[in-house]
Amino acid sequence: MRAAGTRLVAAIDDLRRALVVQARTHVDTLMPGYTHLQRAQPIRLAHHLLAYDAMLERDRGRIGDAVRRGDVSPLGSGALAGTTLPIDRERVAAALGFGGVSRNSLDAVGDRDFAIELVAAIALTQAHLSRLGEELVLWTTAEFGFARIGEAYCSGSSLMPQKMNPDLAELLRAKIGRTMGAWVSLMTVVKGLPLAYNKDLQETQEPLYDAVETLEACLAVARGMIDSLAFDVARMRGAIDEGHLVATELADYLVTRGVAFREAHDVAGHLVRVATQRGVELRALSLDELRAVHPAFAADVSDWLDPARAVDRRDLPGGPARNRVLAEIDRLCTALGIPPAK
């Protein structure tokens, strides 16, 4: 249990290092942020990548917690009622590297919480890797064109010679089914079992081992893919200039001029419709056109419609402003032992 947890934590940290290194390279790369898979607001690519680090940091903690709770020796519990032999349970546990001993022989014999908890943490980690795999699949399509995955992690089509398919990203997306199935299998085995040992518990070993091995493989593949990613910075930046991604800035600007947000939101929505009808972006509207909709607009509104400035105005803990992203990268480099950039 401890050895498996140690390996998984190390593999998670390897993937986190790959994400942080890419984030450090792309602090100044802007891209669209999405909600409902629709372009929403400009953000930094680094901020997006670090969102996955945040997930993995939680996963690391959950796996560590599961290992700590399972770090007890059942030896001395016998078949269910302990043993009459004169053994020193604490000494045996310490010699075997356990952190302590179980406190109830009946529970120790029939307990599989350690496996269920670890596999639950693994399944959630796989869910996060599945989300990462899906975004890699999307980003490498011709429709997005945001990134390319190294050829070692792709395969060609058996029919169409022009294609390069992100097969391993797709498998990363799919493996959640396997580990979720392992967790359901474990829960199903222990449901309704009377104390203490029952042969049903034999069926808990395979799902546990398979879940650990699956996550180890997926983490290694994910790390390799992140290392291999090449981003199309110009394509990402160009995507910000389509779809009125600075519309929220217009509303926020009006709020700073004393306009209630409800009214400001309506004004910004109206201006989006005006720009759409004209076939231009919001930044192409003149000050006179803006003032015709609301008199609170002034010449300085042009600063608010610059995507880079829009991102940096979100200067708060957890936000995408440049100094906040750099501070988070510095924190993670220290925590993960990443050497300074050359």
C-alpha positions as CSV (number, residue, x, y, z in Angstrom):
1,M,0.0,0.0,0.0
2,R,2.7,2.5,1.0
3,A,4.9,1.5,-1.9
4,A,2.0,1.9,-4.4
5,G,1.1,5.3,-2.9
6,T,4.7,6.5,-3.0
7,R,5.0,5.5,-6.7
8,L,1.7,7.2,-7.6
9,V,2.6,10.4,-5.7
10,A,6.0,10.5,-7.5
11,A,4.3,10.0,-10.9
12,I,1.8,12.8,-10.1
13,D,4.6,15.1,-9.3
14,D,6.4,14.3,-12.5
15,L,3.3,15.3,-14.5
16,R,2.9,18.4,-12.4
17,R,6.5,19.4,-13.2
18,A,5.8,19.0,-16.9
19,L,2.8,21.3,-16.6
20,V,4.7,23.9,-14.6
21,V,7.6,23.9,-17.1
22,Q,5.1,24.5,-20.0
23,A,3.3,27.1,-18.0
24,R,6.6,28.9,-17.3
25,T,7.3,29.0,-21.0
26,H,3.9,30.4,-21.9
27,V,3.3,33.0,-19.2
28,D,2.7,35.6,-21.9
29,T,0.7,33.4,-24.3
30,L,-2.9,34.5,-24.4
31,M,-5.8,32.3,-25.3
32,P,-9.6,32.2,-25.1
33,G,-11.0,30.8,-21.8
34,Y,-14.2,28.8,-22.3
35,T,-17.5,28.1,-20.7
36,H,-20.0,25.7,-22.3
37,L,-17.2,25.2,-24.8
38,Q,-17.9,28.7,-26.1
39,R,-15.2,31.4,-26.1
40,A,-15.8,33.5,-23.0
41,Q,-12.9,35.7,-21.8
42,P,-9.1,36.0,-22.6
43,I,-6.8,34.2,-20.2
44,R,-3.2,33.1,-20.1
45,L,-2.2,29.6,-21.4
46,A,-0.1,29.3,-18.2
47,H,-3.2,29.9,-16.0
48,H,-5.1,27.2,-17.9
49,L,-2.3,24.7,-17.6
50,L,-1.9,25.4,-13.9
51,A,-5.6,24.6,-13.4
52,Y,-4.6,20.9,-14.0
53,D,-1.8,21.3,-11.5
54,A,-4.4,22.4,-8.9
55,M,-6.4,19.3,-9.6
56,L,-3.3,17.0,-9.4
57,E,-2.2,18.7,-6.2
58,R,-5.5,17.7,-4.6
59,D,-5.2,14.2,-6.0
60,R,-1.7,13.9,-4.5
61,G,-3.1,14.8,-1.1
62,R,-6.0,12.3,-1.3
63,I,-3.7,9.5,-2.3
64,G,-1.4,10.4,0.6
65,D,-4.3,10.5,3.0
66,A,-5.5,7.1,1.9
67,V,-2.0,5.6,2.3
68,R,-1.7,7.1,5.8
69,R,-5.0,5.7,7.0
70,G,-4.2,2.3,5.5
71,D,-0.7,2.2,7.2
72,V,-1.7,-0.2,9.9
73,S,-0.6,-3.8,10.4
74,P,-3.3,-6.5,10.8
75,L,-0.8,-9.1,11.9
76,G,-1.9,-10.7,15.2
77,S,-5.6,-10.5,14.3
78,G,-5.7,-14.3,13.6
79,A,-8.7,-15.5,11.7
80,L,-10.9,-13.1,13.6
81,A,-10.2,-13.3,17.3
82,G,-6.5,-12.6,17.6
83,T,-3.9,-15.1,18.7
84,T,-2.7,-16.7,22.0
85,L,0.9,-16.7,20.8
86,P,3.1,-14.3,22.7
87,I,3.8,-11.8,19.9
88,D,4.6,-8.1,20.2
89,R,2.3,-6.6,17.6
90,E,3.8,-3.1,17.7
91,R,7.4,-4.4,17.3
92,V,6.3,-6.6,14.4
93,A,4.5,-3.7,12.7
94,A,7.5,-1.4,13.2
95,A,9.9,-4.1,11.7
96,L,7.7,-4.4,8.7
97,G,7.5,-0.6,8.2
98,F,3.9,0.0,9.3
99,G,2.9,3.1,11.1
100,G,0.8,1.3,13.7
101,V,-1.5,-1.7,14.4
102,S,-5.2,-2.3,13.8
103,R,-7.4,-1.8,16.9
104,N,-10.0,-4.5,16.4
105,S,-9.3,-8.0,15.2
106,L,-12.7,-8.5,13.6
107,D,-12.5,-5.3,11.7
108,A,-8.9,-5.9,10.6
109,V,-9.8,-9.3,9.1
110,G,-12.8,-8.0,7.2
111,D,-11.7,-4.5,6.3
112,R,-11.0,-3.4,2.8
113,D,-11.5,0.3,3.3
114,F,-7.8,0.9,2.5
115,A,-8.3,-0.5,-1.0
116,I,-11.6,1.2,-1.5
117,E,-10.3,4.6,-0.4
118,L,-7.1,4.4,-2.5
119,V,-9.0,3.3,-5.6
120,A,-11.6,6.1,-5.1
121,A,-8.7,8.6,-5.0
122,I,-7.2,7.0,-8.1
123,A,-10.6,7.2,-9.9
124,L,-10.8,10.9,-9.2
125,T,-7.3,11.4,-10.5
126,Q,-8.2,9.5,-13.6
127,A,-11.2,11.8,-14.0
128,H,-8.9,14.8,-14.1
129,L,-6.6,13.0,-16.6
130,S,-9.6,12.3,-18.7
131,R,-10.4,16.0,-18.8
132,L,-6.8,16.8,-19.8
133,G,-7.0,14.1,-22.5
134,E,-10.2,15.6,-23.9
135,E,-8.7,19.1,-24.1
136,L,-5.6,17.8,-25.8
137,V,-7.9,16.1,-28.4
138,L,-9.8,19.3,-28.9
139,W,-6.7,21.6,-29.1
140,T,-5.1,19.4,-31.7
141,T,-8.0,19.4,-34.1
142,A,-7.9,21.6,-37.2
143,E,-10.9,23.5,-35.9
144,F,-8.9,24.6,-32.8
145,G,-5.3,24.3,-34.0
146,F,-3.9,25.3,-30.7
147,A,-1.4,22.6,-30.2
148,R,0.5,19.6,-31.6
149,I,1.3,16.5,-29.7
150,G,4.6,14.7,-30.4
151,E,4.4,12.0,-33.0
152,A,5.4,9.3,-30.5
153,Y,2.0,9.8,-28.8
154,C,0.0,9.8,-32.0
155,S,-0.7,7.3,-34.9
156,G,-1.6,7.6,-38.5
157,S,-4.8,6.6,-40.1
158,S,-5.1,3.1,-41.5
159,L,-6.9,4.6,-44.5
160,M,-6.2,8.4,-44.8
161,P,-2.5,9.2,-45.1
162,Q,-2.8,12.9,-44.1
163,K,-4.1,12.2,-40.6
164,M,-2.3,12.1,-37.3
165,N,-4.6,10.9,-34.6
166,P,-4.1,11.8,-30.9
167,D,-4.6,8.1,-29.9
168,L,-3.0,8.3,-26.5
169,A,-4.9,11.4,-25.5
170,E,-8.0,9.5,-26.4
171,L,-7.0,6.5,-24.3
172,L,-6.2,8.9,-21.4
173,R,-9.7,10.2,-21.8
174,A,-11.1,6.7,-21.7
175,K,-9.3,5.0,-18.9
176,I,-11.5,6.6,-16.2
177,G,-14.0,3.8,-17.0
178,R,-11.6,1.2,-16.0
179,T,-10.8,2.7,-12.6
180,M,-14.3,3.7,-11.9
181,G,-15.2,0.1,-12.6
182,A,-12.6,-1.1,-10.1
183,W,-14.1,1.2,-7.4
184,V,-17.6,-0.1,-8.1
185,S,-16.3,-3.7,-8.0
186,L,-14.7,-3.1,-4.6
187,M,-17.8,-1.4,-3.1
188,T,-20.0,-4.2,-4.5
189,V,-17.9,-6.9,-2.9
190,V,-17.9,-5.5,0.6
191,K,-21.6,-4.4,0.6
192,G,-23.5,-6.4,3.0
193,L,-20.7,-8.7,4.1
194,P,-21.0,-10.0,7.7
195,L,-18.0,-10.0,9.9
196,A,-15.3,-11.2,9.7
197,Y,-13.6,-12.9,6.7
198,N,-15.5,-14.2,3.7
199,K,-14.1,-15.6,0.5
200,D,-15.8,-12.7,-1.4
201,L,-12.8,-10.6,-0.2
202,Q,-10.5,-12.5,-2.5
203,E,-12.2,-10.5,-5.3
204,T,-10.8,-7.2,-3.9
205,Q,-7.2,-7.8,-5.0
206,E,-7.5,-7.6,-8.8
207,P,-9.4,-4.3,-8.9
208,L,-6.9,-2.7,-6.5
209,Y,-3.8,-3.8,-8.4
210,D,-5.3,-3.0,-11.8
211,A,-6.3,0.6,-10.7
212,V,-2.8,1.3,-9.4
213,E,-1.1,0.0,-12.5
214,T,-3.6,1.8,-14.8
215,L,-3.0,5.2,-13.1
216,E,0.8,4.7,-13.2
217,A,0.7,4.1,-16.9
218,C,-1.7,7.0,-17.6
219,L,0.4,9.4,-15.5
220,A,3.6,8.5,-17.4
221,V,1.8,8.9,-20.8
222,A,0.3,12.2,-19.8
223,R,3.7,13.5,-18.6
224,G,5.2,12.6,-22.0
225,M,2.5,14.2,-23.9
226,I,2.7,17.5,-21.9
227,D,6.5,17.5,-22.5
228,S,6.0,17.0,-26.2
229,L,3.3,19.7,-26.7
230,A,4.1,22.5,-29.1
231,F,1.6,25.4,-29.0
232,D,0.6,27.7,-31.8
233,V,0.8,30.9,-30.0
234,A,-0.4,33.0,-32.9
235,R,-3.4,30.8,-33.4
236,M,-4.4,31.1,-29.8
237,R,-3.9,34.9,-29.8
238,G,-5.9,35.2,-33.0
239,A,-8.8,33.3,-31.4
240,I,-9.2,36.0,-28.8
241,D,-10.0,38.5,-31.6
242,E,-13.1,36.6,-32.7
243,G,-16.3,36.4,-30.6
244,H,-16.3,39.6,-28.6
245,L,-14.3,38.2,-25.7
246,V,-13.9,41.6,-24.2
247,A,-17.6,42.2,-23.8
248,T,-17.4,41.8,-20.1
249,E,-14.8,44.5,-20.0
250,L,-17.4,47.0,-21.3
251,A,-19.8,46.0,-18.5
252,D,-17.0,46.3,-15.9
253,Y,-15.9,49.7,-17.3
254,L,-19.4,51.0,-16.9
255,V,-19.6,49.7,-13.3
256,T,-16.5,51.7,-12.5
257,R,-18.3,54.8,-13.8
258,G,-21.2,54.3,-11.4
259,V,-23.6,52.3,-13.6
260,A,-25.4,49.4,-12.0
261,F,-24.1,46.0,-13.3
262,R,-27.6,44.9,-14.5
263,E,-27.8,48.0,-16.7
264,A,-24.1,47.7,-17.7
265,H,-24.6,44.1,-18.8
266,D,-27.6,45.1,-21.0
267,V,-25.6,47.9,-22.6
268,A,-22.7,45.5,-23.3
269,G,-25.0,42.9,-24.8
270,H,-26.6,45.6,-27.0
271,L,-23.1,46.7,-28.3
272,V,-22.3,43.0,-29.0
273,R,-25.4,42.9,-31.3
274,V,-24.4,46.2,-33.0
275,A,-20.9,44.9,-33.7
276,T,-22.2,41.5,-34.9
277,Q,-24.6,43.2,-37.3
278,R,-21.7,45.3,-38.7
279,G,-19.4,42.2,-38.9
280,V,-16.7,43.7,-36.6
281,E,-15.3,43.2,-33.2
282,L,-16.2,45.5,-30.2
283,R,-12.8,47.2,-30.5
284,A,-13.8,48.5,-33.9
285,L,-16.7,50.5,-32.6
286,S,-15.9,54.2,-32.3
287,L,-16.3,56.2,-29.1
288,D,-19.3,58.0,-30.7
289,E,-21.0,54.7,-31.3
290,L,-20.4,53.6,-27.7
291,R,-21.6,56.9,-26.3
292,A,-24.7,56.7,-28.5
293,V,-25.7,53.6,-26.4
294,H,-24.6,55.0,-23.0
295,P,-23.1,58.4,-22.2
296,A,-20.8,57.1,-19.5
297,F,-18.3,55.8,-22.0
298,A,-15.2,58.0,-22.3
299,A,-11.9,57.9,-24.3
300,D,-10.2,55.7,-21.8
301,V,-12.5,52.8,-22.6
302,S,-10.1,51.8,-25.4
303,D,-7.7,50.6,-22.7
304,W,-10.3,48.3,-21.3
305,L,-10.7,46.6,-24.7
306,D,-7.1,45.4,-24.9
307,P,-7.1,41.6,-24.2
308,A,-3.7,41.7,-22.4
309,R,-4.8,44.5,-20.1
310,A,-8.1,42.8,-19.5
311,V,-6.3,39.7,-18.2
312,D,-4.0,41.7,-16.0
313,R,-6.9,43.6,-14.4
314,R,-7.8,40.3,-12.8
315,D,-5.1,40.8,-10.3
316,L,-6.3,38.8,-7.3
317,P,-5.3,35.6,-5.6
318,G,-6.0,32.7,-8.0
319,G,-6.5,35.1,-11.0
320,P,-4.8,35.1,-14.4
321,A,-2.9,38.4,-14.0
322,R,0.8,38.1,-15.0
323,N,2.2,38.7,-11.5
324,R,-0.2,36.3,-9.9
325,V,0.6,33.5,-12.4
326,L,4.4,34.1,-12.0
327,A,4.0,33.9,-8.2
328,E,2.1,30.6,-8.5
329,I,4.8,29.3,-10.8
330,D,7.5,30.3,-8.3
331,R,5.6,28.6,-5.5
332,L,5.3,25.4,-7.5
333,C,8.9,25.4,-8.7
334,T,10.0,25.5,-5.1
335,A,7.5,22.8,-3.9
336,L,8.4,20.5,-6.8
337,G,12.1,21.1,-7.0
338,I,12.1,22.6,-10.5
339,P,15.5,24.3,-11.2
340,P,15.5,27.9,-12.4
341,A,14.8,28.5,-16.1
342,K,18.0,28.9,-18.3
